[in-house]
Each structure stands twice: as structure tokens, then as C-alpha cells.
């Protein structure tokens, strides 16, 4: 079973990715179905995207192309997944 990963995006990077990613792209569905967390005034709104590694890599490619503020949270999700894989060996 593929290990899922979690990417937490703030409002602007989330909206940017939605605009830059084609609805036909496999990574669009996990992005569109992200859980929206209403935030505090300090934290703002957050979106939690649950996806597999391939979807995360597609999101990362889209972010690197047009949504630079989304790059770091996506990389953080990929790194956390890798750390879990290493730990579970």
C-alpha cells in the first residue's frame, strides 16, 4: 500500500496551485478535495492535502513553474514522508 503524505498549504499557495494545475492532472483531485481548516487571525486558513508521492511531485512541479510560495510546504511533506519510510524500515 502506498504511503500517503500530508501537505499543509496556506490560502495563497493553495489558490495558486488550483489555478495553475489542469483539472485533468492526476494531482488536481487531491488538491481540490483538500481539507480546509479555518484558522486563527495569526495562522490564517490552512488547506491539508492528502496525496501519494506521485501527486506530490506533480504539485511540486506546478509550484516550481508558477507558485513559488507552495514549493517549501510541498517539499516539507515529501521530506516527512521520506523520514517515515526510513523509520519504518
C-alpha positions in Angstrom: 0.0 0.0 0.0 1.4 3.4 -1.0 2.2 5.6 1.9 0.2 8.8 1.9 1.6 12.2 2.7 0.2 15.4 4.0 0.9 18.8 2.6 -0.3 21.9 4.5 -0.8 25.0 2.4 -1.9 28.5 3.3 -4.6 30.2 1.3 -2.4 31.9 -1.3 -0.3 28.9 -2.4 -3.4 26.7 -2.4 -5.3 29.0 -4.6 -2.3 29.5 -6.9 -1.9 25.7 -7.4 -5.6 25.4 -8.1 -5.3 28.0 -10.9 -2.1 26.5 -12.3 -2.9 22.8 -12.3 -5.0 21.4 -15.1 -8.3 19.8 -13.9 -7.2 16.8 -15.9 -3.9 16.4 -14.0 -4.0 13.4 -11.5 -2.8 15.7 -8.7 -5.8 18.1 -9.2 -8.2 15.8 -7.4 -6.3 15.6 -4.1 -5.7 19.3 -4.2 -9.4 20.1 -4.9 -10.5 17.8 -2.1 -8.1 19.3 0.5 -9.5 19.7 4.0 -10.0 23.4 4.7 -9.1 24.4 8.3 -10.4 27.7 9.4 -7.5 29.4 11.1 -7.0 32.0 13.8 -6.2 35.5 12.8 -2.5 34.7 13.2 -2.3 31.4 11.3 -5.0 32.2 8.7 -6.7 29.5 6.7 -4.8 26.2 6.0 -5.5 23.5 3.5 -4.4 19.9 4.2 -3.8 17.9 1.0 -3.6 14.2 1.4 -1.9 12.6 -1.6 0.6 10.0 -2.7 4.2 10.7 -3.7 3.5 11.0 -7.4 0.7 13.5 -6.8 3.1 15.5 -4.5 5.8 15.5 -7.2 3.2 16.8 -9.7 2.2 19.5 -7.3 5.9 20.4 -6.7 6.5 20.7 -10.5 3.4 23.0 -10.8 4.6 25.0 -7.8 8.1 25.4 -9.2 6.6 26.6 -12.5 4.2 29.2 -11.2 3.6 29.1 -7.4 6.9 29.6 -5.6 5.2 30.1 -2.2 3.9 26.5 -2.5 7.3 24.9 -3.1 8.5 24.8 0.6 5.3 23.2 2.1 5.3 20.5 -0.6 9.0 19.7 -0.1 8.3 19.5 3.7 5.6 17.0 3.0 7.9 14.9 0.8 10.7 15.0 3.4 8.4 14.0 6.2 7.2 11.0 4.1 10.8 10.0 3.4 11.6 10.2 7.1 8.6 7.9 7.9 9.8 5.5 5.3 13.3 5.4 6.7 11.9 5.0 10.3 9.6 2.1 9.3 12.3 0.1 7.6 
